[in-house]
Amino acid sequence: MEQPPLEVFGTWQHAYEEDANGIAVYRPAGNSFASFQDREEIEIRQDGTFSRLVPRRSEAPDIIKGEWEQTKDQVIHVSYESPGLAPQQLEIIESKPDLLRVRKV
């Protein structure tokens, strides 16, 4: 099975104000969001590793590590190292150098 498009790989910040119809929108990390420290980040690497940075109010963010594999066309399965965290399936709706749109399936 082929890997996702190259544009998918990198670190992405959740642009929640652009979410619509169950589709989450991410922009490249370092984008000039007003409150970037309050945004979830995901990192998808070509080597099959996946990280999720989850902001917390008064402490350092949680970094959740895992792995991804492509299960079918445009769908990646993410499993986390932390016990108790359910795996996720993410459908890649659109990927460009400045935009990643995904839907949980």
Secondary structure as UniProt FT lines:
FT   HELIX           6..8
FT   STRAND          10..14
FT   HELIX           16..18
FT   TURN            21..22
FT   STRAND          23..28
FT   TURN            29..30
FT   TURN            34..35
FT   HELIX           36..38
FT   STRAND          41..44
FT   TURN            46..47
FT   STRAND          49..54
FT   STRAND          62..72
FT   TURN            73..74
FT   STRAND          75..80
FT   TURN            83..84
FT   STRAND          88..96
FT   TURN            97..98
FT   STRAND          99..104
//
